[in-house]
Amino acid sequence: MVKVTVDGQAVEVAPGTTIMQACEEAGAEIPRFCYHERLSVAGNCRMCLVEVENAPKPVASCAMPVAPDMVVSTTSETVKTAREGVMEFLLINHPLDCPICDQGGECDLQDQALGFGGDASRFDDNKRAVENKNMGPLVKTIMTRCIHCTRCVRFAQEVAGVPEIGAIGRGEDTEITTYLEASLDSEMSGNVIDLCPVGALTSRPYAFTARPWELRKTETIDVMDALGSNIRVDMRGREAMRIMPRNHDDVNEEWLSDKSRFVWDGLNTQRLDRPFIRENGKLTPASWDAAFDLVESKLKGKGAATAAIAGDLVCAEGQFALKGLMDALASPHVDCRQDGAKISGPRGNYIFNASIAGIEEADALLLIGSNPRLEAPVLNARIRKRYLMGDFPIAAIGEAVDLTYKAEFIGAGADTLADLLAGKQSFADTLKNAKNPMIIVGQGALTRDDGAAVLAAAIELAAKTGASFNMLHTAAARVAGLDLGLVPGEGGHDVAGIQDAAQSGAIENVILYGADEIAGASLGDAFVVYIGSHGDRGAHRADVILPAAAYTEKQATYVNTEGRAQMTEQAATPPGEAREDWKIFRALSARLDVTLPYDNLAALRAAMYEAVPHLAQLDDVIAADAPVAPPHDGLGAEAFTYAVSDFYFTNPIARASAIMADCAKAKNEPKNHGDSSEGTGTDG
């Protein structure tokens, strides 16, 4: 340990610690613009200057490591004068845009100008202006405000892995721009908005809509993928205005994918706010009693001919209530794997056993039928983070794509997996020789006819090479559904079997619980009850629609891909007559004379925790039993396809989002030069 004295207080810190970190350890406040703990050190804003004994001038505390017996002052007149000078230079060309700037109220420059700047400007010349840049439909630019901290540049290069932002020019003529002024080609571009300490980069969809002090903030969990990113939802009334990331070092650090961040407008549109009944081929509004009467007339006494499919965004409480209802109806036809993934066996077969944070401890990686860049962008950034540390060979089986890091694509299909298992592929030796190798299996490898064989081969390969077996899910609801046993019982049909039986008439009734990826025609003439939040594919096929709450409108449990149970918080009430999921199943069970044994959420959770105890251990990753290879009929010869092909339209909320539609359009169109003709927000 190294002893350092900061403002008269002695602290001991590890060798290599920067002066800024030592000062923070001692409780001293150090202003900064360019420094960020998750990015490389740039040292170019000079706001963090401190005085070091025997140093000829103030030093940048973010870039200089401590030395034994170093004496640092953060409050001397020299430091105060230096900071005022730096702030004066930063403000020379900065426009007085605060009244119309979306960063107002959350601006580091505002705060630090007040705390560390002078009280007047001595600059009388004309300010320079910079043309705005086109960074796509998500990031709005007003580059005259830019202070050249280069946080966005470093994020794009180091975290997102798309080095498309850089600086051109020198001195006062320096500008931050994108390559050929084209849109950012990243699934994580919105993070530059959070990183920008001024109002140069702001949210385009949120522009001029609200001030931060007008919004009600709720800390909750994201469900756009299976990562379980921690988020904050900002509401005005019952309207979602924006979604921001929260820090969780073991899950999403402080990053968020663009879909998770900008899907908020989909929470406000195409909502189901009342029950509907199909009459004469058309869906017409109805009362809850009328809807329940029709469902009762169709389902009562026909439990064995009733099936249920749970979707990708539904919560654990709702799935537990659905499972209870189906058990009470004596129906074994229930499945939470609406994509048809051949997942079975103990818990170790279907979770990310090494944990998300454990990626940083791995020393070799094999991807099987997975494109994590689209399936879980923030997890992909964690893989890139480990890649940049060095000595991390990565191989992939599947179609060659840009993962933002170097990976060797050693094959396209299950035959390559068989060769690895037989030791015919050189990467098998790489896995064996590694100390902590990792295998990640994507859903695209498991939804095939030979999905069970692929799962078995991957588990056997992990056991043979000493690698950890990890499954990367794409559905936020999947792990909880598997934990709760929403798989076919004895003699029951899986998703494909339910569709076949519905077409043949063996299944007469189908409950679609948020299941919007099922083709309506595949259900034949079955009577379909849809329970969900949005008017998407499932609702279009339904004979009865029962409106439910979205993930921001209920306190509910979700289990992420590593098996970590987390709880959302209610940010708004469900619209209109919509109700929480479990309440719908409870009321429906009473109508069918199989009343579920709980009347409130606490009683439901008590029963759920008794059935699956680890769901009560929120924010903990509970180690699972070792994976066990399931029975199978042998590997096929087809190439793997990835589970996600259109990143922006993977679920009903995203498909209801105009912002996601703009992103998809920008992604598919040729890149254009920016249009800097926008107004300021005061132009009517």
N, C-alpha and C positions, 0 to 999 in steps of 0.2 A: 504493500500500500504506500501511497505517496501523500505526504503531509503538505497541505496548502492552507494559507491564511487568506480569508476573504473578508474584507471590511472588519478586520480584527478578530474574526472568528476562525478557529482552526478546524479543519475537516480532513479526513483521510479518504482518499479515492483510489481507485485502481489505476495502475500505470496505463497510459494511453488515453485516459479521460481528457476531454477538452476543458479549457478554462470555463466555458459557458456551463458545461455540465457540473463542474465543481462549484461554480457560483450558485447554481440552482440547488445543489445539495446543501449549501450553506444558507439557503433561503433568500438569496439576492435575486432581484428581478432584472433580467437582461432583455432589452428590446431586440427584436430581429425581424427581418423581412425575408431574406433569402434562405435562412437555415430552416430545415425541416428534418426531424429525427429519422424519417424513413427514406430520405433522399441523400445523395452524396453531398459533401460540403462544397459550396461554391465560393463563399467568402466575398461576395461582390456588392453587398448593400452597405456594409461598414457600419451598420446601426448598432452592432453589438460591441463596439469598442470599449475596452476597459484599460485601466492603468496598471502596469506591472512594474514592480520595484526594479530599478536599474535598467529598464527598457528605455530607449531613446524617445519613443513616442507611443501613443496608445496602440494597442494590438487588437486584432479581430479575435474575439474570444471563441467564436465558433470553430476556428480553424487551427488554433494553437493548442497543443497538448500541454498538460501541466508538467512542471519539473519539481524536484524535491525542494521543500522549503520556499516555494514561490509565494510572494506576497502580492495580493491583488486588491485593487480598490475599484469599486463600481460606483462610488458616489462623490468622488473628488471633483473639484472645479474643472480640472483638465478633462475628465470624462464628460462632465455636463456640457462644457463648451464644445467638445468634439461631437457629441450627439446632436447638439443644436445646429452645428455646421452641416452635418450629414443630412439632417431633416430639411434644412434650408435648401440644400442642393436638390433633394428629392422633390421638393415642392416648386422649384423654379418653373418647370414646364407642366406641372400637374394642374389640370383645369379645376375651377371651382364648381364642380358638378354635384356636390353632395345633395342638394335638394331633389335632383332628378336621377340619382344613381341608385341602382338596385342593391348596391353593397352597403348603402347607408344604414347605420345601426349595427352592422356586423363587420365594419371596416377596420382592419389593423392600422391603416394609415391615419384614419381619424383618431383612433385611440392613442396612438403613439405620438402624433403631432400634438395632442393635448397634453400628454404626460411628459414628453421629452423634447418638444420643439420650442421655438421662440414664440414671441407674442405678436410679431409683425414681420412683413416681408420687405426686403430691401431691393427686390428685383423690379426694375421699371421697364425692361425691354419687352418685346413681343415674345409670347410663348410659342414654342414650336408645336405643330400639329402633325398627327400621323394618320394615314388612311386606315380605315377599319379593314379587317381581314375576314375571309369566309372560313369558318371552322365547322360548317355544317348546321343542321337543324337544331342542335342542342346547345351549342356554345355561342353566346352573343359577344361580340368584341367591340370595345371602344378603346382603341390602342393608344390614344393620346394620354390615357390615364396610366399606361404601363410604366413601372419603375424598374424594369429589367432585372427582376430578382431571379429569373430563369427557373423558377419552380416548375412551371409547366413544361419547359424543355426537358428538365431532368426526369420528371414523371413519365413523359412520353418515351424517353429513351430507356429508362431503367426499370420502371414498373410495368407500363403498358406494353413495352417492346415494339412500339411503332415510332421510330425516330423521324417523325414528320413535322416536328416543331423545332425551329432553330432561330438564331439571331443573325441578322445581316447588318452591314454598316458598322461604323465605329463612332465612339463618343456620343455626341448629341444626336447623331444620325442613326444610332442603333435602333433596330426594329425587331420585334418578335413576330415571326410569320410562319405559315405552314408551307410545305413543299409545293411550289407552283400555286400557292394560295388555294389549295384544294381542301375538301372536308377531311376531318380526322377519320382515319380508317381504324377505329378501335371500339371495342365493346365497353371500354372503361373511360371514354373521353370526358364524361361529366365530372370526373374527379378533379380536373384542372380548375373547375369553378370553385371548389372548396379550397384548393391550394393557393389560388390567386389572392394575395393579401390586400389588393385594391379592387376597383371596379372595372378593370380592363377585361376580365373574362367573367361573364355572368350567365345565368340560365336564360336561354332564349324563350322557352315556353312560359317561364315565370315572369318575364319582363313586364314591368309596370303594372303588376296585378295586386300586390300587397306589400305592406311593410312588416318586418319581423315582429314588431311589438303588437301587431294586430292578430297574430296567429296563436292558436292554442296548440301546444306541442305535446306529443305523446310518444314515449319510447316503446318500441314494439319490435317485431321480427318480420323479416321479409320472406315471401313464399314464392318468388318468381323462379327460383331454382332450389335445389336441395341443400344449398350451403347453410341456410339459416342466418344470413347476414343480419347484424343488429342495425336497426334503423330508427329514425325519428320521423313521425308523420306530423306535418303542420296543417292544421285545419282552420278554416274560417266558417263559422256556423257548422254545417254538416258536410261542407265541400272541402275535399282534399286539395291543397294548394301546392304542396311540394313534399318530397321525401328526401331525407338527408341520412348519411351514414352515421352510425355511432361506433366508437372504438371497442373492439373485442379482439385482443391479441391472438386468441386461439382460434378464431373463426374467420373474420373478414378484415382483421387489423383495423384500418380506418377507411378502407376502400369500398366501393359499391359499383355494381355493373350498371350500365346505362338503362337497361330494361327495368331493373329494380328502382332506379332513381326517378325515371321519367314516366312510369306507367300510371302515375297518380290521376291523370285525366280519365283513364279507363275506369277508375272507381266511381266516376260521376256520370258516366254515360252508359246507355243500353242496359240499365238496371231493371231487374224484375222487382216491382214494388207492390204487386197484388197477385192473388191466385188467378189462374186462367184454366178454362176448360175448352176442349176442342168440340165444337158443335158444327155439324154440316161441313166438316173439313176446315173450319176456321177457329182459331183460338179467340175466345171471348172472355172478358173479365168476369170473375165470379167471387162469391164470398168464400171464406175459409170453410164454412159449414157445407156449402154446396160442393166444393172441391173434395172435402173429406167424405161426403155422402157417395160421390161417384167412385172414389178410390175404395171405399168400404164395399160397395156393391161388386167390385171386380176382384178384390183380393181376399175377401172373407171366405174362409173355408177352402182356399186354393193355395195354401202355403207351399206345397210341394211343386206347384207349377209357377212359382214366383221366384225371380232371380234379382240380384242387386249387384251393381258395379259402382265402385267408389272412384272418384276422379283424382286429379293431381294436386288440387289446392285445398282439399278439405282437411279439417282438423281432427285430432285424436278423439276428442269428446264426441263429435258427430259420428265418427266411424265406430266408436264403441257402442253408441246407441243403435246404429244401424245393425251391427253384429248382434246385439241383444234382440232386436226386432226379428231378424231372420232366424235366430235360434228359437225364439218363441213361436215362430210360424213353422218350425221344423223343416226349414229349407236349407239344403247344403249348398245352394247355388249362389255363392257370393265371392267377389274377387276385387281386390284393390289394384290389380295390375292391368289397368285398362289398355296399356300398350302391348299386352300379351307377353311380357318378359317372363322367361322360364326361370323364375327364382323360387328356390325351395331350400329346405334344410334349416339348421340352427341359425341363431342370430349372426354368428361369425361369417355366414355365407352371404350376408346382404348388407353389411355396414363397412365403412371405411376404417378398418381395424387399426391402422397406424396413427390415426387422427390427422386432422388437417394440418395442425402445427407440426406434426411429426414428419411432414414432407421435408422440412429443413434439416432433419437428421438423416435422411436417406442418402445413399451414395451410388445408387443405380436405379433406373426406372424403366419399366416396360408398360406401355399403353396398349390395351387390347380393345379394339373397336370403340375408341373414345376420342372425341375432339373436345378437350376441356376448355378450349378457348371459347366455344359456343355453349357448352353444356354447363360450365361454371367458371365464368371469366375471372372471378376473384381467386378461386383456387388455382387457376392457370397462372395468375400473377405470382402465387406462392411458389409454384414449380419454377417459374422464371427466376424468382429471387434465389432459389437454391442453385439453379443453373449458373447464375452469375457469380456464385461463390467459388465455382470451379470444381473440377474432378467429379463430374456428375454425368456419366453416359446415359443417354436416353434413346430408347428404341420404341417404335410404334408399329402396330399391325393394323392396317386400314389404308384408306385413300390418303395419298400424300397431300397435306395441307400446311399452311403457315401457322405454326403454334406460338410464334413470337420467340422461340428459342430453337437451337439446333437439335433436331431429332433424326435418327436414322430410321427410315421406313423400310423395314426388313421384309415386308410381305403385305398381302392384301386380305387374306382370309384365313380360315381355320387350318388349312394345310400348313401354314407357317407356324401356327401354334402347336400342331402335332410334331413338326420338326424340332421345335424348341424342347418339347417334352421328351423327344427321343435323343436329344443331345446333338442333333445334326446342324443346329444353328449356332454360330459363334457367340451370339449374345447370351446363350444359356450359360456359357462359361463365365461371362461377365457377371451375371447374376450370382453364380455360385461363389465367385471370388470376392464379391462385395461383402462388406460387414453388415450393412443394413439395407439390402435391396427391397424394392417396392414394386408390386404389380397393381395396376389400376385397370379395372374392367368397366367398360361403358355399357349403357343400356342397348346400344345398337348391336352389340354382339350377342345379346340375350333375347331379343325379340324375334329371332329367326326360328325356323322349325327345329334346328339343332341347338337352340339356346341352352338347353340343359347339358348337352355334351360340351359346349364351350365353357360353361360354368365349371363343370367337373374338371376339364383339362386345365383351366386356369388355377383351380384349387390344388390340383396335383402338381402343377409346375411350381407353385409357391412352396409347397411342402418339400419338393425335391431340391429346390435351390436355396431354401432358407429365407425366402422373401416373404414380406407381409402381404396378405391378400386384402385388396381394397376395392369396394364397389362404389362407383360414382353414379349416384342417382340423378335424375333430371326432375323428379316430382317431389315437391315438398311434403306431400302426404304419404309417400310410399313406405318409409321405414316404420312410421307409426302404424300404418295399416298391417304390415307384416308382423309387427310386434303384437298387435291385437288379434291376429289370427284371421284377417279378412282374406282367406284363401278357401278354395272349395273344400267342403267337408267330404265325408265318405259318400261316394256316388254322386258328388256334385260336379257341376260344370265350371270350367274356367271361362274367361272372356270369350274366347273363340267358340267354346262349347255352348255358351249361353246364346250367342248369335246363331249358331247352327240350329239349336233347339227352338229358338224363337221363330226361325223360318219354317221349321217343320211343324210347329204348333205344339210341341212338347212343353215349351215354356210359354205361358199365356200372359204373364205380367212381368215387366222389368222396371225396377227402380234405378234410375240414373241419379246417383248422388254426386253432383258436380262433374259428371263424366261427359266431357264435351268433345272427346276425340273418337267417339264411336259413330260410324257411318249410320245414318238413320235407316237406310234401306236394309241394312244387315239385320235389323230386328223384326223383319217381316210384318205380320199383322198383330204383333203383341201389343198389349195395352201398356203404355209407357208413362211412368210418373217421373217427372224431372224435379229435383230439389237442388236449387242453385241460385246464384246471385245475378247472373247475366243472361241476356237473351242470345245465346250462342247456339251451337249445333245441337246440343242436347235438348234445349227448349224448342227448337224448330221441329223436332220429331215428336215431342211429348203430346200426350192426350190430356194430361193434367200437369200444370206447373204450380209448384209450391215455392214461393220466394224465400230465399235464405240470406243470411248475412255474409258479407265479404270479410276478408281476414283483418281489415282495419276496424270492423264493427262488432267485435266480440273478443272476450278474453278466452283464449284457447291455447291448447298445447300442440306444438309441432316438433317433430324429431328430425334432425338433419341427417345428412348422409353418413356422418361418423357416429350416429346414435345418441347425439346430445339433445335431450329434451329441453325445449325453451317455450316460454309462454308469451303470447301476444297480449297487448293491452288494448282496451276499447278506445278508439279515437273518435268515433262518431256512432250515432244510433243507426240501425238499418233503415233504409228508406221506406216510406209508406207503411204497408202492412207486412213487410218482410220480418221474419223471426229468426232467432238463432237456430242452428241446425238441430241440435239435440232436442230442443223443445218441439220441433216438428215431428220427430220420430216418436217422442213421448206421447204427443197428442194422437198420432196415428195409431200407436199401439193400443191406446184406450179404445179407439173406434173399432179395432179389430179383435177386441176382447182378449188381448194378450198384454195387458198393461205392464210397462217396464217398472221395476221396483225403485224408482227415484222420482222425486218431485222438484228437485232443485239441483243446481250445478254442483254444490258441495257433496250431495249424496251420490251424484253420478261419479264425481272424481274419486270418492272413497271406494266405490265399487271398482272403478277402473284401476286404481292403485293396488287394490287387493288382487286383481287379476294379473296386472303387469306392474310389479313394484317399482321397477327402475324409472317409470314415467314420473314418479313423484320426486326424483332427484334432479331437480332443474339445474341446468347448466353444468352437469357432470357428464363425463364420458365413462360409461360403465364397460369394463372389459368383457368381451363376449367369449364364448367357448370357441375352440379351434374350428375352422371351416371343415365341412365334411362333403366330399364329392357326391352329388346326387346321382341316381340311376339315369341312364340315357341310352339312346339308340345309335350313337356314333356321330362323328363330325361330318358336316357337309362340305361341299367344295366351293360354295359361293363366296364372293368377297364380302367383307364387312361393310355395312353402311352405318353412318352416324345417326344418333338419335335426334339431333337437332340440325336441321338444314336451313330453316328461316328463323334466325335468332329472335327477331322482333315479334313473331306471331305464334308463340308456343302455347298460349293458354287463352281462355275467354276474356280475361281482363286486358291482356296485351292486345288482343284483336279488337277490343272496343276502344283502344287508345288512338286518337288522331296523331299524337306525337310519335307513337311507334310506327304508324303508317308513313309519316314523313321520313322517319329514319330508314325504313325499308325502301322507300322511293329513292332517297339519296344514295343508299347503298347500291342500288341497281342501275342508277343513271350514271352517265359519264361525268367525271368531276368537272365542275365549272368554276370560273373565277368568281370572287366574291362581289357582292353588291354593297357598296358603302353609302347608299343613298337613304338609309333609314333615318327617321326622325329621332328626337331626343325623349319622346314621351310627353312633351308639352305642346306638341304641334296639333292637338285635337284629334 
